[in-house]
Amino acid sequence: FEYALSMFGEIINDENFVDIFKFAQKFGAFDNKLKDICLTYLDSYMVAKLTGSGQIFNLDYYCLKAITSCNDALLSSIEVFNLVVDWFENDYDRRKCHVEILLFDIKYRRITKEDLVDKVYNWMATAGIDDKIKLDLIKTVNKRICQADIRDNF
């Protein structure tokens, strides 16, 4: 099994990342090593390549959930936020039921106050989404910020 994992690690690139990550998510095991390997490849460069090719939008909810829940991610919290927002806006109607859950998992305590104001709150205020969903998102993010107690940043 370890050999198979190392083989996957050697073949992961921006062209097959989404397929391998989705395959890893199918295991659903608590100790999913293949998923962990995929997450170690997901950095700013990989996200930029996947976004540029449009492959990032082929990730499913479970892949995004793994990304937002990951404590050892190579992406900063604001990069994770931007990834979720881009993914959500790409297919608003199908994904609107997932966005609140995904945004809830983001580690807002790791986001600077400037990024909170300029990117997070600005997006929520200007996004072309239903008012009820927008209000729910604002409540969710505010709740997470209070839970994270990031007042030190202000």
N, CA, C and O atoms as a GROMACS GRO file, in nm:
protein
  616
    1PHE      N    1   0.082  -0.119   0.000
    1PHE     CA    2   0.000   0.000   0.000
    1PHE      C    3   0.087   0.126   0.000
    1PHE      O    4   0.059   0.221  -0.073
    2GLU      N    5   0.191   0.127   0.081
    2GLU     CA    6   0.282   0.242   0.085
    2GLU      C    7   0.344   0.268  -0.052
    2GLU      O    8   0.364   0.383  -0.092
    3TYR      N    9   0.376   0.159  -0.122
    3TYR     CA   10   0.434   0.172  -0.255
    3TYR      C   11   0.335   0.242  -0.349
    3TYR      O   12   0.373   0.330  -0.426
    4ALA      N   13   0.210   0.201  -0.340
    4ALA     CA   14   0.107   0.262  -0.425
    4ALA      C   15   0.094   0.411  -0.394
    4ALA      O   16   0.079   0.493  -0.484
    5LEU      N   17   0.099   0.446  -0.266
    5LEU     CA   18   0.090   0.587  -0.229
    5LEU      C   19   0.207   0.666  -0.284
    5LEU      O   20   0.190   0.778  -0.333
    6SER      N   21   0.326   0.608  -0.276
    6SER     CA   22   0.442   0.680  -0.329
    6SER      C   23   0.432   0.696  -0.480
    6SER      O   24   0.477   0.796  -0.536
    7MET      N   25   0.375   0.597  -0.546
    7MET     CA   26   0.356   0.606  -0.691
    7MET      C   27   0.260   0.720  -0.726
    7MET      O   28   0.286   0.796  -0.819
    8PHE      N   29   0.151   0.732  -0.651
    8PHE     CA   30   0.058   0.842  -0.675
    8PHE      C   31   0.130   0.975  -0.654
    8PHE      O   32   0.113   1.068  -0.733
    9GLY      N   33   0.210   0.983  -0.549
    9GLY     CA   34   0.283   1.106  -0.521
    9GLY      C   35   0.375   1.146  -0.634
    9GLY      O   36   0.397   1.265  -0.657
   10GLU      N   37   0.430   1.048  -0.703
   10GLU     CA   38   0.522   1.078  -0.813
   10GLU      C   39   0.450   1.122  -0.940
   10GLU      O   40   0.510   1.187  -1.025
   11ILE      N   41   0.323   1.086  -0.955
   11ILE     CA   42   0.254   1.118  -1.080
   11ILE      C   43   0.158   1.236  -1.069
   11ILE      O   44   0.102   1.279  -1.170
   12ILE      N   45   0.138   1.289  -0.950
   12ILE     CA   46   0.045   1.402  -0.933
   12ILE      C   47   0.103   1.527  -0.999
   12ILE      O   48   0.216   1.566  -0.972
   13ASN      N   49   0.023   1.587  -1.085
   13ASN     CA   50   0.060   1.714  -1.147
   13ASN      C   51  -0.069   1.793  -1.172
   13ASN      O   52  -0.178   1.747  -1.139
   14ASP      N   53  -0.056   1.910  -1.231
   14ASP     CA   54  -0.174   1.995  -1.248
   14ASP      C   55  -0.274   1.938  -1.348
   14ASP      O   56  -0.390   1.977  -1.348
   15GLU      N   57  -0.231   1.847  -1.434
   15GLU     CA   58  -0.322   1.789  -1.532
   15GLU      C   59  -0.409   1.678  -1.474
   15GLU      O   60  -0.520   1.656  -1.522
   16ASN      N   61  -0.361   1.608  -1.371
   16ASN     CA   62  -0.439   1.497  -1.317
   16ASN      C   63  -0.475   1.516  -1.170
   16ASN      O   64  -0.536   1.428  -1.109
   17PHE      N   65  -0.438   1.630  -1.113
   17PHE     CA   66  -0.462   1.653  -0.971
   17PHE      C   67  -0.608   1.635  -0.932
   17PHE      O   68  -0.639   1.564  -0.836
   18VAL      N   69  -0.698   1.698  -1.006
   18VAL     CA   70  -0.840   1.694  -0.971
   18VAL      C   71  -0.892   1.550  -0.972
   18VAL      O   72  -0.963   1.509  -0.881
   19ASP      N   73  -0.856   1.473  -1.074
   19ASP     CA   74  -0.902   1.334  -1.083
   19ASP      C   75  -0.848   1.249  -0.968
   19ASP      O   76  -0.921   1.170  -0.910
   20ILE      N   77  -0.720   1.266  -0.936
   20ILE     CA   78  -0.661   1.188  -0.827
   20ILE      C   79  -0.721   1.230  -0.693
   20ILE      O   80  -0.749   1.145  -0.609
   21PHE      N   81  -0.739   1.359  -0.673
   21PHE     CA   82  -0.797   1.408  -0.548
   21PHE      C   83  -0.940   1.356  -0.530
   21PHE      O   84  -0.978   1.313  -0.421
   22LYS      N   85  -1.018   1.361  -0.636
   22LYS     CA   86  -1.155   1.309  -0.629
   22LYS      C   87  -1.154   1.159  -0.602
   22LYS      O   88  -1.237   1.109  -0.527
   23PHE      N   89  -1.061   1.087  -0.664
   23PHE     CA   90  -1.046   0.943  -0.639
   23PHE      C   91  -1.011   0.919  -0.492
   23PHE      O   92  -1.067   0.829  -0.428
   24ALA      N   93  -0.920   0.999  -0.438
   24ALA     CA   94  -0.882   0.986  -0.297
   24ALA      C   95  -1.000   1.009  -0.205
   24ALA      O   96  -1.013   0.943  -0.102
   25GLN      N   97  -1.086   1.103  -0.241
   25GLN     CA   98  -1.203   1.133  -0.159
   25GLN      C   99  -1.302   1.017  -0.156
   25GLN      O  100  -1.379   1.004  -0.060
   26LYS      N  101  -1.302   0.934  -0.258
   26LYS     CA  102  -1.395   0.821  -0.263
   26LYS      C  103  -1.367   0.720  -0.153
   26LYS      O  104  -1.457   0.648  -0.110
   27PHE      N  105  -1.240   0.714  -0.106
   27PHE     CA  106  -1.208   0.621   0.001
   27PHE      C  107  -1.284   0.655   0.128
   27PHE      O  108  -1.336   0.566   0.196
   28GLY      N  109  -1.291   0.782   0.160
   28GLY     CA  110  -1.367   0.828   0.275
   28GLY      C  111  -1.316   0.778   0.408
   28GLY      O  112  -1.384   0.794   0.509
   29ALA      N  113  -1.200   0.719   0.412
   29ALA     CA  114  -1.147   0.665   0.537
   29ALA      C  115  -1.094   0.778   0.625
   29ALA      O  116  -1.056   0.884   0.576
   30PHE      N  117  -1.092   0.754   0.755
   30PHE     CA  118  -1.042   0.853   0.848
   30PHE      C  119  -0.894   0.882   0.821
   30PHE      O  120  -0.852   0.998   0.822
   31ASP      N  121  -0.817   0.779   0.797
   31ASP     CA  122  -0.675   0.794   0.773
   31ASP      C  123  -0.648   0.777   0.623
   31ASP      O  124  -0.594   0.675   0.580
   32ASN      N  125  -0.685   0.876   0.547
   32ASN     CA  126  -0.676   0.870   0.402
   32ASN      C  127  -0.544   0.930   0.356
   32ASN      O  128  -0.533   1.051   0.336
   33LYS      N  129  -0.445   0.847   0.341
   33LYS     CA  130  -0.310   0.893   0.306
   33LYS      C  131  -0.305   0.956   0.167
   33LYS      O  132  -0.234   1.055   0.146
   34LEU      N  133  -0.379   0.901   0.074
   34LEU     CA  134  -0.378   0.956  -0.061
   34LEU      C  135  -0.434   1.099  -0.062
   34LEU      O  136  -0.382   1.186  -0.130
   35LYS      N  137  -0.540   1.121   0.013
   35LYS     CA  138  -0.595   1.256   0.026
   35LYS      C  139  -0.490   1.349   0.085
   35LYS      O  140  -0.473   1.462   0.039
   36ASP      N  141  -0.419   1.302   0.187
   36ASP     CA  142  -0.315   1.383   0.249
   36ASP      C  143  -0.204   1.417   0.150
   36ASP      O  144  -0.152   1.529   0.150
   37ILE      N  145  -0.167   1.320   0.067
   37ILE     CA  146  -0.066   1.345  -0.035
   37ILE      C  147  -0.114   1.454  -0.131
   37ILE      O  148  -0.040   1.545  -0.166
   38CYS      N  149  -0.239   1.442  -0.173
   38CYS     CA  150  -0.294   1.542  -0.264
   38CYS      C  151  -0.290   1.681  -0.200
   38CYS      O  152  -0.255   1.779  -0.267
   39LEU      N  153  -0.325   1.690  -0.073
   39LEU     CA  154  -0.325   1.820  -0.006
   39LEU      C  155  -0.184   1.879   0.005
   39LEU      O  156  -0.169   2.001   0.008
   40THR      N  157  -0.081   1.793   0.009
   40THR     CA  158   0.055   1.847   0.014
   40THR      C  159   0.097   1.907  -0.121
   40THR      O  160   0.191   1.985  -0.127
   41TYR      N  161   0.028   1.870  -0.226
   41TYR     CA  162   0.057   1.926  -0.358
   41TYR      C  163  -0.022   2.053  -0.387
   41TYR      O  164   0.007   2.125  -0.482
   42LEU      N  165  -0.122   2.080  -0.306
   42LEU     CA  166  -0.210   2.194  -0.331
   42LEU      C  167  -0.151   2.320  -0.267
   42LEU      O  168  -0.176   2.350  -0.151
   43ASP      N  169  -0.075   2.390  -0.345
   43ASP     CA  170  -0.017   2.517  -0.301
   43ASP      C  171  -0.066   2.628  -0.393
   43ASP      O  172  -0.148   2.604  -0.483
   44SER      N  173  -0.018   2.748  -0.372
   44SER     CA  174  -0.062   2.863  -0.452
   44SER      C  175  -0.037   2.842  -0.601
   44SER      O  176  -0.120   2.877  -0.685
   45TYR      N  177   0.078   2.784  -0.632
   45TYR     CA  178   0.112   2.759  -0.772
   45TYR      C  179   0.015   2.660  -0.835
   45TYR      O  180  -0.033   2.682  -0.946
   46MET      N  181  -0.016   2.551  -0.764
   46MET     CA  182  -0.108   2.451  -0.816
   46MET      C  183  -0.248   2.510  -0.835
   46MET      O  184  -0.312   2.485  -0.937
   47VAL      N  185  -0.294   2.588  -0.739
   47VAL     CA  186  -0.426   2.651  -0.751
   47VAL      C  187  -0.430   2.744  -0.872
   47VAL      O  188  -0.529   2.746  -0.945
   48ALA      N  189  -0.324   2.820  -0.893
   48ALA     CA  190  -0.319   2.910  -1.008
   48ALA      C  191  -0.325   2.832  -1.139
   48ALA      O  192  -0.396   2.870  -1.232
   49LYS      N  193  -0.252   2.722  -1.147
   49LYS     CA  194  -0.254   2.639  -1.268
   49LYS      C  195  -0.392   2.577  -1.289
   49LYS      O  196  -0.443   2.577  -1.401
   50LEU      N  197  -0.453   2.526  -1.182
   50LEU     CA  198  -0.584   2.462  -1.192
   50LEU      C  199  -0.693   2.564  -1.226
   50LEU      O  200  -0.786   2.534  -1.300
   51THR      N  201  -0.680   2.683  -1.171
   51THR     CA  202  -0.776   2.789  -1.200
   51THR      C  203  -0.762   2.834  -1.345
   51THR      O  204  -0.862   2.852  -1.415
   52GLY      N  205  -0.638   2.851  -1.390
   52GLY     CA  206  -0.613   2.893  -1.527
   52GLY      C  207  -0.669   2.796  -1.630
   52GLY      O  208  -0.717   2.838  -1.735
   53SER      N  209  -0.662   2.667  -1.600
   53SER     CA  210  -0.712   2.565  -1.692
   53SER      C  211  -0.861   2.537  -1.673
   53SER      O  212  -0.922   2.468  -1.754
   54GLY      N  213  -0.919   2.591  -1.565
   54GLY     CA  214  -1.060   2.567  -1.536
   54GLY      C  215  -1.086   2.437  -1.463
   54GLY      O  216  -1.200   2.406  -1.430
   55GLN      N  217  -0.981   2.360  -1.437
   55GLN     CA  218  -0.998   2.231  -1.369
   55GLN      C  219  -1.042   2.246  -1.224
   55GLN      O  220  -1.106   2.156  -1.168
   56ILE      N  221  -1.009   2.358  -1.164
   56ILE     CA  222  -1.043   2.378  -1.023
   56ILE      C  223  -1.195   2.370  -1.002
   56ILE      O  224  -1.241   2.333  -0.895
   57PHE      N  225  -1.270   2.404  -1.105
   57PHE     CA  226  -1.416   2.404  -1.094
   57PHE      C  227  -1.474   2.263  -1.103
   57PHE      O  228  -1.593   2.243  -1.080
   58ASN      N  229  -1.389   2.165  -1.136
   58ASN     CA  230  -1.433   2.026  -1.139
   58ASN      C  231  -1.421   1.957  -1.004
   58ASN      O  232  -1.465   1.844  -0.987
   59LEU      N  233  -1.361   2.025  -0.907
   59LEU     CA  234  -1.357   1.969  -0.773
   59LEU      C  235  -1.500   1.960  -0.720
   59LEU      O  236  -1.584   2.044  -0.752
   60ASP      N  237  -1.526   1.859  -0.642
   60ASP     CA  238  -1.660   1.848  -0.584
   60ASP      C  239  -1.660   1.902  -0.441
   60ASP      O  240  -1.557   1.942  -0.388
   61TYR      N  241  -1.777   1.901  -0.382
   61TYR     CA  242  -1.793   1.953  -0.246
   61TYR      C  243  -1.699   1.883  -0.149
   61TYR      O  244  -1.640   1.948  -0.062
   62TYR      N  245  -1.684   1.752  -0.161
   62TYR     CA  246  -1.603   1.677  -0.066
   62TYR      C  247  -1.456   1.714  -0.074
   62TYR      O  248  -1.386   1.715   0.027
   63CYS      N  249  -1.408   1.744  -0.193
   63CYS     CA  250  -1.270   1.790  -0.209
   63CYS      C  251  -1.253   1.927  -0.144
   63CYS      O  252  -1.155   1.951  -0.072
   64LEU      N  253  -1.348   2.018  -0.168
   64LEU     CA  254  -1.340   2.150  -0.106
   64LEU      C  255  -1.350   2.140   0.046
   64LEU      O  256  -1.283   2.214   0.118
   65LYS      N  257  -1.433   2.051   0.093
   65LYS     CA  258  -1.447   2.029   0.238
   65LYS      C  259  -1.314   1.983   0.297
   65LYS      O  260  -1.275   2.028   0.405
   66ALA      N  261  -1.245   1.893   0.228
   66ALA     CA  262  -1.114   1.847   0.274
   66ALA      C  263  -1.014   1.962   0.278
   66ALA      O  264  -0.932   1.971   0.370
   67ILE      N  265  -1.020   2.051   0.179
   67ILE     CA  266  -0.929   2.165   0.174
   67ILE      C  267  -0.958   2.262   0.288
   67ILE      O  268  -0.866   2.306   0.356
   68THR      N  269  -1.085   2.296   0.308
   68THR     CA  270  -1.119   2.393   0.413
   68THR      C  271  -1.098   2.336   0.552
   68THR      O  272  -1.077   2.412   0.647
   69SER      N  273  -1.104   2.205   0.566
   69SER     CA  274  -1.088   2.142   0.697
   69SER      C  275  -0.943   2.110   0.731
   69SER      O  276  -0.912   2.075   0.845
   70CYS      N  277  -0.856   2.122   0.635
   70CYS     CA  278  -0.715   2.082   0.654
   70CYS      C  279  -0.642   2.183   0.742
   70CYS      O  280  -0.643   2.303   0.716
   71ASN      N  281  -0.580   2.132   0.847
   71ASN     CA  282  -0.503   2.218   0.936
   71ASN      C  283  -0.360   2.240   0.888
   71ASN      O  284  -0.295   2.336   0.929
   72ASP      N  285  -0.312   2.153   0.801
   72ASP     CA  286  -0.174   2.161   0.755
   72ASP      C  287  -0.164   2.207   0.610
   72ASP      O  288  -0.067   2.175   0.542
   73ALA      N  289  -0.262   2.280   0.564
   73ALA     CA  290  -0.266   2.322   0.424
   73ALA      C  291  -0.151   2.415   0.390
   73ALA      O  292  -0.106   2.494   0.473
   74LEU      N  293  -0.104   2.405   0.267
   74LEU     CA  294   0.000   2.495   0.219
   74LEU      C  295  -0.058   2.629   0.177
   74LEU      O  296   0.014   2.728   0.162
   75LEU      N  297  -0.189   2.632   0.160
   75LEU     CA  298  -0.256   2.756   0.121
   75LEU      C  299  -0.285   2.841   0.245
   75LEU      O  300  -0.314   2.788   0.352
   76SER      N  301  -0.275   2.970   0.229
   76SER     CA  302  -0.314   3.058   0.340
   76SER      C  303  -0.467   3.057   0.350
   76SER      O  304  -0.536   3.014   0.258
   77SER      N  305  -0.517   3.103   0.461
   77SER     CA  306  -0.662   3.105   0.480
   77SER      C  307  -0.732   3.194   0.378
   77SER      O  308  -0.843   3.162   0.335
   78ILE      N  309  -0.669   3.304   0.339
   78ILE     CA  310  -0.732   3.391   0.240
   78ILE      C  311  -0.730   3.324   0.103
   78ILE      O  312  -0.822   3.345   0.024
   79GLU      N  313  -0.629   3.244   0.074
   79GLU     CA  314  -0.627   3.169  -0.052
   79GLU      C  315  -0.736   3.063  -0.053
   79GLU      O  316  -0.799   3.038  -0.156
   80VAL      N  317  -0.759   3.000   0.062
   80VAL     CA  318  -0.867   2.902   0.072
   80VAL      C  319  -1.001   2.973   0.053
   80VAL      O  320  -1.088   2.923  -0.018
   81PHE      N  321  -1.018   3.088   0.115
   81PHE     CA  322  -1.140   3.166   0.097
   81PHE      C  323  -1.163   3.198  -0.050
   81PHE      O  324  -1.272   3.176  -0.102
   82ASN      N  325  -1.060   3.249  -0.118
   82ASN     CA  326  -1.072   3.283  -0.260
   82ASN      C  327  -1.105   3.161  -0.345
   82ASN      O  328  -1.182   3.170  -0.440
   83LEU      N  329  -1.046   3.048  -0.311
   83LEU     CA  330  -1.074   2.923  -0.383
   83LEU      C  331  -1.221   2.884  -0.368
   83LEU      O  332  -1.286   2.850  -0.467
   84VAL      N  333  -1.272   2.889  -0.246
   84VAL     CA  334  -1.412   2.855  -0.222
   84VAL      C  335  -1.504   2.951  -0.297
   84VAL      O  336  -1.602   2.908  -0.358
   85VAL      N  337  -1.473   3.079  -0.293
   85VAL     CA  338  -1.556   3.180  -0.360
   85VAL      C  339  -1.556   3.157  -0.512
   85VAL      O  340  -1.661   3.160  -0.575
   86ASP      N  341  -1.439   3.135  -0.570
   86ASP     CA  342  -1.430   3.110  -0.714
   86ASP      C  343  -1.509   2.985  -0.753
   86ASP      O  344  -1.583   2.985  -0.851
   87TRP      N  345  -1.493   2.880  -0.674
   87TRP     CA  346  -1.563   2.753  -0.700
   87TRP      C  347  -1.714   2.775  -0.691
   87TRP      O  348  -1.790   2.727  -0.776
   88PHE      N  349  -1.757   2.846  -0.589
   88PHE     CA  350  -1.899   2.874  -0.568
   88PHE      C  351  -1.957   2.958  -0.682
   88PHE      O  352  -2.063   2.926  -0.734
   89GLU      N  353  -1.889   3.064  -0.719
   89GLU     CA  354  -1.940   3.155  -0.822
   89GLU      C  355  -1.943   3.090  -0.960
   89GLU      O  356  -2.019   3.134  -1.047
   90ASN      N  357  -1.863   2.986  -0.981
   90ASN     CA  358  -1.860   2.918  -1.109
   90ASN      C  359  -1.989   2.844  -1.138
   90ASN      O  360  -2.026   2.828  -1.254
   91ASP      N  361  -2.058   2.798  -1.035
   91ASP     CA  362  -2.184   2.726  -1.054
   91ASP      C  363  -2.277   2.757  -0.936
   91ASP      O  364  -2.310   2.670  -0.855
   92TYR      N  365  -2.316   2.881  -0.929
   92TYR     CA  366  -2.393   2.934  -0.816
   92TYR      C  367  -2.514   2.848  -0.780
   92TYR      O  368  -2.531   2.811  -0.664
   93ASP      N  369  -2.596   2.815  -0.878
   93ASP     CA  370  -2.721   2.745  -0.850
   93ASP      C  371  -2.700   2.607  -0.787
   93ASP      O  372  -2.774   2.568  -0.697
   94ARG      N  373  -2.601   2.534  -0.835
   94ARG     CA  374  -2.575   2.400  -0.782
   94ARG      C  375  -2.497   2.401  -0.651
   94ARG      O  376  -2.504   2.306  -0.573
   95ARG      N  377  -2.422   2.507  -0.628
   95ARG     CA  378  -2.330   2.508  -0.514
   95ARG      C  379  -2.374   2.596  -0.398
   95ARG      O  380  -2.308   2.598  -0.294
   96LYS      N  381  -2.483   2.669  -0.413
   96LYS     CA  382  -2.523   2.760  -0.307
   96LYS      C  383  -2.557   2.690  -0.177
   96LYS      O  384  -2.550   2.750  -0.070
   97CYS      N  385  -2.595   2.564  -0.185
   97CYS     CA  386  -2.626   2.489  -0.063
   97CYS      C  387  -2.500   2.448   0.013
   97CYS      O  388  -2.509   2.408   0.129
   98HIS      N  389  -2.384   2.457  -0.050
   98HIS     CA  390  -2.259   2.414   0.013
   98HIS      C  391  -2.173   2.528   0.066
   98HIS      O  392  -2.091   2.508   0.155
   99VAL      N  393  -2.191   2.646   0.012
   99VAL     CA  394  -2.096   2.754   0.040
   99VAL      C  395  -2.090   2.792   0.187
   99VAL      O  396  -1.982   2.820   0.238
  100GLU      N  397  -2.202   2.793   0.256
  100GLU     CA  398  -2.200   2.831   0.397
  100GLU      C  399  -2.119   2.733   0.480
  100GLU      O  400  -2.043   2.773   0.568
  101ILE      N  401  -2.135   2.606   0.453
  101ILE     CA  402  -2.060   2.502   0.526
  101ILE      C  403  -1.910   2.517   0.499
  101ILE      O  404  -1.828   2.507   0.590
  102LEU      N  405  -1.876   2.540   0.373
  102LEU     CA  406  -1.734   2.553   0.337
  102LEU      C  407  -1.673   2.678   0.399
  102LEU      O  408  -1.560   2.674   0.448
  103LEU      N  409  -1.745   2.789   0.396
  103LEU     CA  410  -1.693   2.912   0.454
  103LEU      C  411  -1.680   2.902   0.605
  103LEU      O  412  -1.595   2.968   0.665
  104PHE      N  413  -1.763   2.820   0.666
  104PHE     CA  414  -1.758   2.802   0.812
  104PHE      C  415  -1.625   2.739   0.855
  104PHE      O  416  -1.576   2.769   0.964
  105ASP      N  417  -1.568   2.654   0.772
  105ASP     CA  418  -1.445   2.582   0.809
  105ASP      C  419  -1.317   2.662   0.792
  105ASP      O  420  -1.212   2.620   0.840
  106ILE      N  421  -1.324   2.775   0.727
  106ILE     CA  422  -1.203   2.853   0.702
  106ILE      C  423  -1.150   2.910   0.834
  106ILE      O  424  -1.227   2.952   0.920
  107LYS      N  425  -1.020   2.911   0.848
  107LYS     CA  426  -0.954   2.961   0.969
  107LYS      C  427  -0.939   3.113   0.960
  107LYS      O  428  -0.834   3.163   0.919
  108TYR      N  429  -1.042   3.185   0.998
  108TYR     CA  430  -1.042   3.331   0.986
  108TYR      C  431  -0.941   3.398   1.078
  108TYR      O  432  -0.899   3.511   1.053
  109ARG      N  433  -0.903   3.330   1.185
  109ARG     CA  434  -0.805   3.389   1.276
  109ARG      C  435  -0.670   3.409   1.209
  109ARG      O  436  -0.586   3.485   1.257
  110ARG      N  437  -0.649   3.340   1.097
  110ARG     CA  438  -0.523   3.351   1.024
  110ARG      C  439  -0.528   3.455   0.912
  110ARG      O  440  -0.431   3.471   0.838
  111ILE      N  441  -0.640   3.524   0.900
  111ILE     CA  442  -0.656   3.625   0.795
  111ILE      C  443  -0.633   3.762   0.857
  111ILE      O  444  -0.687   3.792   0.964
  112THR      N  445  -0.555   3.844   0.790
  112THR     CA  446  -0.528   3.978   0.842
  112THR      C  447  -0.655   4.062   0.838
  112THR      O  448  -0.748   4.033   0.764
  113LYS      N  449  -0.658   4.167   0.919
  113LYS     CA  450  -0.776   4.253   0.921
  113LYS      C  451  -0.798   4.319   0.786
  113LYS      O  452  -0.912   4.341   0.745
  114GLU      N  453  -0.689   4.351   0.716
  114GLU     CA  454  -0.701   4.412   0.584
  114GLU      C  455  -0.770   4.318   0.487
  114GLU      O  456  -0.858   4.359   0.411
  115ASP      N  457  -0.730   4.191   0.489
  115ASP     CA  458  -0.792   4.093   0.400
  115ASP      C  459  -0.936   4.063   0.441
  115ASP      O  460  -1.021   4.038   0.356
  116LEU      N  461  -0.962   4.066   0.572
  116LEU     CA  462  -1.101   4.046   0.616
  116LEU      C  463  -1.191   4.155   0.560
  116LEU      O  464  -1.300   4.127   0.510
  117VAL      N  465  -1.146   4.278   0.569
  117VAL     CA  466  -1.227   4.390   0.521
  117VAL      C  467  -1.228   4.395   0.368
  117VAL      O  468  -1.335   4.402   0.307
  118ASP      N  469  -1.110   4.392   0.308
  118ASP     CA  470  -1.098   4.412   0.163
  118ASP      C  471  -1.150   4.295   0.081
  118ASP      O  472  -1.205   4.316  -0.027
  119LYS      N  473  -1.133   4.175   0.130
  119LYS     CA  474  -1.168   4.058   0.049
  119LYS      C  475  -1.291   3.985   0.101
  119LYS      O  476  -1.385   3.960   0.025
  120VAL      N  477  -1.291   3.949   0.228
  120VAL     CA  478  -1.402   3.868   0.280
  120VAL      C  479  -1.531   3.949   0.286
  120VAL      O  480  -1.630   3.914   0.222
  121TYR      N  481  -1.530   4.058   0.363
  121TYR     CA  482  -1.652   4.135   0.378
  121TYR      C  483  -1.690   4.206   0.248
  121TYR      O  484  -1.809   4.220   0.217
  122ASN      N  485  -1.592   4.250   0.174
  122ASN     CA  486  -1.622   4.316   0.046
  122ASN      C  487  -1.691   4.219  -0.048
  122ASN      O  488  -1.788   4.256  -0.115
  123TRP      N  489  -1.642   4.094  -0.055
  123TRP     CA  490  -1.708   3.996  -0.142
  123TRP      C  491  -1.851   3.971  -0.096
  123TRP      O  492  -1.943   3.966  -0.178
  124MET      N  493  -1.871   3.955   0.034
  124MET     CA  494  -2.006   3.928   0.082
  124MET      C  495  -2.100   4.045   0.053
  124MET      O  496  -2.218   4.024   0.025
  125ALA      N  497  -2.050   4.165   0.059
  125ALA     CA  498  -2.134   4.283   0.035
  125ALA      C  499  -2.166   4.301  -0.113
  125ALA      O  500  -2.274   4.349  -0.148
  126THR      N  501  -2.074   4.263  -0.201
  126THR     CA  502  -2.093   4.292  -0.343
  126THR      C  503  -2.129   4.169  -0.428
  126THR      O  504  -2.161   4.183  -0.546
  127ALA      N  505  -2.123   4.052  -0.369
  127ALA     CA  506  -2.152   3.931  -0.448
  127ALA      C  507  -2.296   3.933  -0.498
  127ALA      O  508  -2.388   3.974  -0.426
  128GLY      N  509  -2.314   3.889  -0.619
  128GLY     CA  510  -2.448   3.885  -0.679
  128GLY      C  511  -2.523   3.759  -0.638
  128GLY      O  512  -2.555   3.674  -0.722
  129ILE      N  513  -2.550   3.748  -0.509
  129ILE     CA  514  -2.620   3.630  -0.457
  129ILE      C  515  -2.746   3.674  -0.386
  129ILE      O  516  -2.762   3.790  -0.350
  130ASP      N  517  -2.836   3.580  -0.366
  130ASP     CA  518  -2.962   3.608  -0.299
  130ASP      C  519  -2.938   3.673  -0.163
  130ASP      O  520  -2.842   3.639  -0.093
  131ASP      N  521  -3.024   3.768  -0.127
  131ASP     CA  522  -3.008   3.839   0.000
  131ASP      C  523  -3.010   3.745   0.120
  131ASP      O  524  -2.934   3.764   0.214
  132LYS      N  525  -3.096   3.644   0.117
  132LYS     CA  526  -3.104   3.551   0.230
  132LYS      C  527  -2.973   3.474   0.244
  132LYS      O  528  -2.923   3.457   0.355
  133ILE      N  529  -2.919   3.427   0.133
  133ILE     CA  530  -2.791   3.354   0.137
  133ILE      C  531  -2.680   3.448   0.184
  133ILE      O  532  -2.595   3.409   0.264
  134LYS      N  533  -2.682   3.571   0.134
  134LYS     CA  534  -2.581   3.669   0.173
  134LYS      C  535  -2.586   3.695   0.323
  134LYS      O  536  -2.482   3.699   0.389
  135LEU      N  537  -2.705   3.712   0.377
  135LEU     CA  538  -2.721   3.735   0.520
  135LEU      C  539  -2.673   3.615   0.600
  135LEU      O  540  -2.607   3.631   0.703
  136ASP      N  541  -2.706   3.494   0.555
  136ASP     CA  542  -2.660   3.372   0.623
  136ASP      C  543  -2.508   3.362   0.620
  136ASP      O  544  -2.447   3.321   0.719
  137LEU      N  545  -2.447   3.398   0.508
  137LEU     CA  546  -2.302   3.394   0.498
  137LEU      C  547  -2.237   3.494   0.592
  137LEU      O  548  -2.137   3.462   0.658
  138ILE      N  549  -2.292   3.613   0.600
  138ILE     CA  550  -2.238   3.714   0.690
  138ILE      C  551  -2.247   3.666   0.834
  138ILE      O  552  -2.152   3.681   0.911
  139LYS      N  553  -2.360   3.608   0.872
  139LYS     CA  554  -2.377   3.555   1.008
  139LYS      C  555  -2.277   3.443   1.035
  139LYS      O  556  -2.217   3.437   1.143
  140THR      N  557  -2.259   3.355   0.939
  140THR     CA  558  -2.166   3.242   0.955
  140THR      C  559  -2.024   3.291   0.974
  140THR      O  560  -1.954   3.246   1.066
  141VAL      N  561  -1.980   3.381   0.889
  141VAL     CA  562  -1.843   3.432   0.899
  141VAL      C  563  -1.824   3.508   1.030
  141VAL      O  564  -1.723   3.491   1.097
  142ASN      N  565  -1.920   3.591   1.066
  142ASN     CA  566  -1.910   3.664   1.193
  142ASN      C  567  -1.902   3.569   1.312
  142ASN      O  568  -1.826   3.592   1.406
  143LYS      N  569  -1.981   3.464   1.307
  143LYS     CA  570  -1.978   3.364   1.415
  143LYS      C  571  -1.840   3.300   1.425
  143LYS      O  572  -1.786   3.284   1.535
  144ARG      N  573  -1.783   3.264   1.312
  144ARG     CA  574  -1.651   3.201   1.312
  144ARG      C  575  -1.544   3.298   1.360
  144ARG      O  576  -1.450   3.258   1.430
  145ILE      N  577  -1.556   3.423   1.324
  145ILE     CA  578  -1.459   3.522   1.368
  145ILE      C  579  -1.467   3.539   1.520
  145ILE      O  580  -1.364   3.547   1.587
  146CYS      N  581  -1.586   3.544   1.571
  146CYS     CA  582  -1.602   3.555   1.716
  146CYS      C  583  -1.548   3.431   1.787
  146CYS      O  584  -1.485   3.442   1.892
  147GLN      N  585  -1.573   3.315   1.730
  147GLN     CA  586  -1.523   3.190   1.790
  147GLN      C  587  -1.372   3.185   1.787
  147GLN      O  588  -1.310   3.134   1.880
  148ALA      N  589  -1.314   3.237   1.682
  148ALA     CA  590  -1.168   3.234   1.669
  148ALA      C  591  -1.102   3.341   1.754
  148ALA      O  592  -0.982   3.336   1.780
  149ASP      N  593  -1.181   3.438   1.798
  149ASP     CA  594  -1.132   3.547   1.881
  149ASP      C  595  -1.011   3.614   1.818
  149ASP      O  596  -0.901   3.613   1.874
  150ILE      N  597  -1.034   3.671   1.702
  150ILE     CA  598  -0.924   3.736   1.631
  150ILE      C  599  -0.917   3.885   1.661
  150ILE      O  600  -0.853   3.960   1.588
  151ARG      N  601  -0.982   3.926   1.767
  151ARG     CA  602  -0.982   4.069   1.800
  151ARG      C  603  -0.841   4.125   1.817
  151ARG      O  604  -0.821   4.246   1.806
  152ASP      N  605  -0.745   4.039   1.843
  152ASP     CA  606  -0.606   4.085   1.856
  152ASP      C  607  -0.557   4.149   1.727
  152ASP      O  608  -0.468   4.234   1.731
  153ASN      N  609  -0.614   4.109   1.614
  153ASN     CA  610  -0.572   4.163   1.486
  153ASN      C  611  -0.621   4.306   1.462
  153ASN      O  612  -0.572   4.375   1.374
  154PHE      N  613  -0.718   4.349   1.542
  154PHE     CA  614  -0.779   4.480   1.517
  154PHE      C  615  -0.719   4.588   1.601
  154PHE      O  616  -0.760   4.704   1.591
   0.00000   0.00000   0.00000
